[in-house]
Protein backbone atom coordinates (compact mmCIF):
# COMPACT_ATOMS: atom_id res chain seq x y z
CA UNK A 1 0.00 0.00 0.00
CA UNK A 2 2.89 2.35 0.73
CA UNK A 3 4.06 1.85 -2.85
CA UNK A 4 0.76 3.30 -4.10
CA UNK A 5 1.07 6.49 -2.08
CA UNK A 6 3.84 8.16 -4.11
CA UNK A 7 1.79 7.61 -7.27
CA UNK A 8 -1.14 9.45 -5.70
CA UNK A 9 1.13 12.35 -4.88
CA UNK A 10 2.29 12.83 -8.47
CA UNK A 11 0.11 15.21 -10.52
CA UNK A 12 -1.56 13.54 -13.51
CA UNK A 13 0.44 15.43 -16.12
CA UNK A 14 3.75 14.40 -14.61
CA UNK A 15 2.60 10.82 -14.20
CA UNK A 16 1.69 10.73 -17.89
CA UNK A 17 5.23 11.80 -18.79
CA UNK A 18 6.64 9.04 -16.61
CA UNK A 19 4.46 6.47 -18.33
CA UNK A 20 5.78 7.66 -21.67
CA UNK A 21 9.29 6.73 -20.57
CA UNK A 22 10.51 10.16 -19.57
CA UNK A 23 12.07 10.84 -16.21
CA UNK A 24 9.72 12.55 -13.80
CA UNK A 25 11.00 16.09 -13.16
CA UNK A 26 11.50 17.24 -9.55
CA UNK A 27 8.36 18.22 -7.67
CA UNK A 28 8.45 21.21 -5.35
CA UNK A 29 6.67 20.07 -2.21
CA UNK A 30 5.21 22.33 0.45
CA UNK A 31 4.94 20.27 3.64
CA UNK A 32 2.84 21.53 6.54
CA UNK A 33 4.23 20.34 9.86
CA UNK A 34 2.53 20.64 13.22
CA UNK A 35 3.08 20.27 16.92
CA UNK A 36 2.45 17.00 18.71
CA UNK A 37 2.43 13.91 16.54
CA UNK A 38 1.65 15.68 13.27
CA UNK A 39 5.28 16.37 12.41
CA UNK A 40 6.33 12.83 13.32
CA UNK A 41 3.64 11.38 11.05
CA UNK A 42 4.39 13.64 8.10
CA UNK A 43 8.11 12.85 8.30
CA UNK A 44 7.36 9.13 8.28
CA UNK A 45 5.35 9.72 5.15
CA UNK A 46 8.14 11.71 3.51
CA UNK A 47 10.64 8.97 4.27
CA UNK A 48 9.01 6.71 1.67
CA UNK A 49 9.18 9.30 -1.12
CA UNK A 50 11.95 9.39 -3.72
CA UNK A 51 14.44 12.17 -4.44
CA UNK A 52 12.06 13.48 -7.13
CA UNK A 53 10.17 15.25 -4.33
CA UNK A 54 12.59 18.12 -3.95
CA UNK A 55 13.00 20.75 -2.79
CA UNK A 56 10.80 20.32 0.28
CA UNK A 57 9.51 23.55 1.81
CA UNK A 58 8.40 23.04 5.40
CA UNK A 59 5.88 25.38 6.99
CA UNK A 60 4.90 25.31 10.65
CA UNK A 61 3.43 27.59 13.31
CA UNK A 62 5.64 30.22 14.92
CA UNK A 63 4.67 28.89 18.37
CA UNK A 64 5.76 25.35 17.46
CA UNK A 65 9.01 24.76 19.34
CA UNK A 66 9.63 21.12 18.40
CA UNK A 67 9.04 20.72 14.66
CA UNK A 68 12.18 22.50 13.47
CA UNK A 69 14.50 20.18 15.41
CA UNK A 70 12.66 17.09 14.13
CA UNK A 71 12.76 18.31 10.53
CA UNK A 72 16.46 19.17 10.63
CA UNK A 73 17.26 15.76 12.09
CA UNK A 74 15.18 14.05 9.41
CA UNK A 75 16.79 16.02 6.58
CA UNK A 76 20.27 15.38 7.94
CA UNK A 77 19.66 11.63 7.80
CA UNK A 78 18.01 11.92 4.39
CA UNK A 79 21.07 13.73 3.03
CA UNK A 80 23.10 10.59 3.68
CA UNK A 81 21.03 8.83 1.00
CA UNK A 82 20.26 11.83 -1.22
CA UNK A 83 23.23 14.24 -1.04
CA UNK A 84 21.58 16.79 -3.34
CA UNK A 85 18.43 16.96 -1.25
CA UNK A 86 17.20 20.50 -0.57
CA UNK A 87 14.76 21.95 1.96
CA UNK A 88 13.67 25.23 3.53
CA UNK A 89 11.94 26.17 6.78
CA UNK A 90 9.27 28.87 7.19
CA UNK A 91 7.05 29.90 10.08
CA UNK A 92 3.61 31.50 9.97
CA UNK A 93 1.26 32.55 12.80
CA UNK A 94 -0.74 29.66 14.24
CA UNK A 95 -4.26 29.70 12.83
CA UNK A 96 -5.93 27.96 15.76
CA UNK A 97 -4.95 26.97 19.27
CA UNK A 98 -6.33 23.89 21.02
CA UNK A 99 -9.86 24.56 22.36
CA UNK A 100 -9.94 27.98 20.72
CA UNK A 101 -13.45 29.19 19.93
CA UNK A 102 -14.81 29.07 16.38
CA UNK A 103 -15.36 32.82 16.26
CA UNK A 104 -11.82 33.75 17.19
CA UNK A 105 -10.47 30.93 15.00
CA UNK A 106 -11.87 32.66 11.91
CA UNK A 107 -9.97 35.83 12.80
CA UNK A 108 -6.67 34.07 13.55
CA UNK A 109 -6.97 31.94 10.39
CA UNK A 110 -7.42 35.05 8.25
CA UNK A 111 -4.43 36.59 9.99
CA UNK A 112 -2.42 33.45 9.25
CA UNK A 113 -3.44 33.68 5.58
CA UNK A 114 -1.86 37.13 5.38
CA UNK A 115 1.45 35.35 5.91
CA UNK A 116 0.77 32.09 4.07
CA UNK A 117 -0.48 33.68 0.83
CA UNK A 118 2.73 35.58 -0.04
CA UNK A 119 4.76 32.58 1.12
CA UNK A 120 2.83 30.19 -1.12
CA UNK A 121 3.09 32.66 -3.99
CA UNK A 122 6.87 32.85 -3.57
CA UNK A 123 7.34 29.08 -3.33
CA UNK A 124 4.78 28.12 -6.01
CA UNK A 125 4.73 24.43 -5.02
CA UNK A 126 3.66 21.61 -7.30
CA UNK A 127 2.34 19.66 -4.34
CA UNK A 128 0.99 20.59 -0.90
CA UNK A 129 1.18 17.75 1.62
CA UNK A 130 -0.43 17.94 5.06
CA UNK A 131 -1.92 15.75 7.76
CA UNK A 132 -4.09 17.82 10.03
CA UNK A 133 -2.42 20.64 11.99
CA UNK A 134 -4.48 23.84 12.01
CA UNK A 135 -1.71 25.61 10.11
CA UNK A 136 -2.52 23.57 7.01
CA UNK A 137 -5.90 25.27 6.50
CA UNK A 138 -4.61 28.77 5.55
CA UNK A 139 -1.73 27.22 3.59
CA UNK A 140 -4.03 24.99 1.54
CA UNK A 141 -6.54 27.79 0.98
CA UNK A 142 -3.69 30.02 -0.21
CA UNK A 143 -2.55 27.34 -2.65
CA UNK A 144 -6.12 26.90 -3.83
CA UNK A 145 -6.44 30.64 -4.41
CA UNK A 146 -3.28 30.70 -6.53
CA UNK A 147 -4.78 28.00 -8.70
CA UNK A 148 -8.08 29.84 -9.06
CA UNK A 149 -6.20 32.98 -10.11
CA UNK A 150 -4.31 31.02 -12.74
CA UNK A 151 -0.93 31.69 -11.11
CA UNK A 152 0.05 28.12 -10.19
CA UNK A 153 -2.02 24.97 -9.73
CA UNK A 154 -0.80 22.89 -6.81
CA UNK A 155 -2.04 19.39 -6.06
CA UNK A 156 -3.33 19.29 -2.46
CA UNK A 157 -2.95 15.95 -0.69
CA UNK A 158 -4.41 15.59 2.79
CA UNK A 159 -3.57 12.52 4.89
CA UNK A 160 -5.76 12.28 7.98
CA UNK A 161 -3.88 11.49 11.17
CA UNK A 162 -3.68 7.85 12.27
CA UNK A 163 -5.33 8.81 15.57
CA UNK A 164 -8.55 9.74 13.75
CA UNK A 165 -10.50 6.48 13.66
CA UNK A 166 -14.20 7.43 13.48
CA UNK A 167 -14.30 11.21 13.02
CA UNK A 168 -12.25 13.69 11.01
CA UNK A 169 -10.23 16.44 12.60
CA UNK A 170 -11.49 20.00 12.20
CA UNK A 171 -8.85 20.59 9.51
CA UNK A 172 -9.96 17.39 7.78
CA UNK A 173 -13.61 18.43 7.80
CA UNK A 174 -12.68 21.68 6.07
CA UNK A 175 -10.14 20.37 3.56
CA UNK A 176 -12.20 17.30 2.65
CA UNK A 177 -13.97 19.55 0.15
CA UNK A 178 -10.88 21.31 -1.21
CA UNK A 179 -8.14 18.70 -1.43
CA UNK A 180 -7.37 16.81 -4.63
CA UNK A 181 -6.64 13.58 -2.75
CA UNK A 182 -8.02 12.95 0.74
CA UNK A 183 -6.46 9.89 2.37
CA UNK A 184 -7.77 8.17 5.51
CA UNK A 185 -6.14 5.37 7.47
CA UNK A 186 -9.18 3.62 8.91
CA UNK A 187 -12.04 1.89 7.03
CA UNK A 188 -14.59 3.52 9.34
CA UNK A 189 -13.74 6.91 7.90
CA UNK A 190 -13.91 5.62 4.35
CA UNK A 191 -17.45 4.44 4.98
CA UNK A 192 -18.50 7.88 6.23
CA UNK A 193 -16.58 9.93 3.67
CA UNK A 194 -16.98 8.29 0.25
CA UNK A 195 -14.71 10.73 -1.53
CA UNK A 196 -11.77 9.71 0.65
CA UNK A 197 -9.11 7.16 -0.29
CA UNK A 198 -8.37 4.29 2.09
CA UNK A 199 -4.91 2.76 1.86
CA UNK A 200 -4.65 1.26 5.31
CA UNK A 201 -1.98 2.59 7.65
CA UNK A 202 0.45 4.78 5.73
CA UNK A 203 2.40 6.34 8.64
Residue pairs with C-beta under 8 A, 6 or more apart in sequence:
1 199
1 200
1 201
1 202
2 48
2 199
2 202
4 199
5 45
5 48
5 183
5 199
5 202
6 48
6 49
6 50
7 15
8 157
8 181
8 183
8 197
9 27
9 49
9 53
9 127
9 129
9 155
9 157
9 181
10 18
10 24
10 27
11 27
11 126
11 127
11 155
14 24
14 25
14 27
14 126
15 24
17 24
17 25
18 24
24 52
25 52
26 52
26 53
26 54
26 55
27 52
27 53
27 54
27 126
27 127
28 54
28 55
28 57
28 123
28 124
28 125
28 126
28 127
29 53
29 54
29 55
29 56
29 57
29 125
29 126
29 127
29 128
29 129
30 57
30 59
30 120
30 123
30 125
30 127
30 128
30 129
30 139
30 143
30 154
31 42
31 46
31 56
31 57
31 58
31 59
31 129
31 130
32 42
32 58
32 59
32 60
32 128
32 129
32 130
32 131
32 133
32 135
32 136
32 139
32 140
33 39
33 42
33 43
33 58
33 59
33 60
33 64
33 67
33 70
33 71
33 133
33 135
34 42
34 60
34 61
34 64
34 67
34 131
34 132
34 133
34 134
34 135
34 136
35 60
35 61
35 63
35 64
35 65
35 66
35 67
35 133
36 133
37 161
37 163
38 131
38 132
38 133
38 161
39 60
39 64
39 66
39 67
39 70
39 71
40 70
41 131
41 159
41 161
41 162
41 203
42 129
42 130
42 131
42 159
42 203
43 70
43 71
43 74
44 203
45 129
45 131
45 159
45 202
45 203
46 53
46 56
46 74
46 129
47 74
47 78
51 82
51 84
51 85
53 127
54 82
54 84
54 85
54 86
54 87
55 85
55 86
55 87
55 88
56 75
56 85
56 86
56 87
56 88
57 87
57 88
57 90
57 123
57 125
58 67
58 71
58 87
58 88
58 89
58 90
59 90
59 91
59 92
59 116
59 119
59 135
59 139
60 67
60 68
60 71
60 89
60 90
60 91
60 92
60 133
60 135
61 91
61 92
61 93
61 94
61 95
61 133
61 134
61 135
62 91
62 92
62 93
62 94
63 94
64 91
64 94
68 89
71 87
71 89
72 89
75 85
75 87
78 85
79 85
88 123
90 119
92 112
92 115
92 116
92 119
92 135
92 138
92 139
93 108
93 111
93 112
93 115
94 108
94 112
94 134
94 135
95 105
95 108
95 109
95 111
95 112
95 134
95 135
95 137
95 138
96 105
96 108
96 109
96 134
96 137
96 170
97 108
97 134
100 108
105 134
109 134
109 137
109 138
110 138
112 135
112 138
113 138
113 141
113 142
115 138
116 138
116 139
116 141
116 142
117 138
117 142
117 145
119 139
119 142
120 139
120 142
120 143
120 146
120 154
121 142
121 146
121 151
124 146
124 151
124 152
124 154
125 143
125 152
125 154
126 154
126 155
127 154
127 155
127 157
128 139
128 140
128 143
128 154
128 155
128 156
128 157
129 157
129 159
130 136
130 139
130 140
130 156
130 157
130 158
130 159
130 171
130 175
131 158
131 159
131 160
131 161
131 203
132 158
132 159
132 160
132 161
132 164
132 169
132 171
132 172
133 171
134 170
134 171
136 158
136 171
136 175
137 171
137 174
137 175
140 156
140 158
140 175
140 178
140 179
141 178
143 154
143 156
144 156
144 178
146 152
146 153
146 154
147 153
147 154
155 180
155 181
156 175
156 178
156 179
156 180
156 181
157 179
157 180
157 181
157 183
158 171
158 172
158 175
158 176
158 179
158 181
158 182
158 183
159 183
159 185
159 202
159 203
160 168
160 169
160 172
160 182
160 183
160 184
160 185
160 189
160 196
161 169
161 185
162 185
162 201
162 203
164 172
164 184
164 185
164 186
164 189
165 186
165 188
165 189
166 186
166 188
166 189
166 192
167 189
168 176
168 189
168 193
172 182
175 182
176 182
176 193
176 195
176 196
181 197
182 193
182 195
182 196
182 197
183 196
183 197
183 198
183 199
183 202
184 190
184 193
184 196
184 197
184 198
185 198
185 199
185 200
185 201
185 202
185 203
186 198
187 198
189 196
189 198
190 196
190 197
190 198
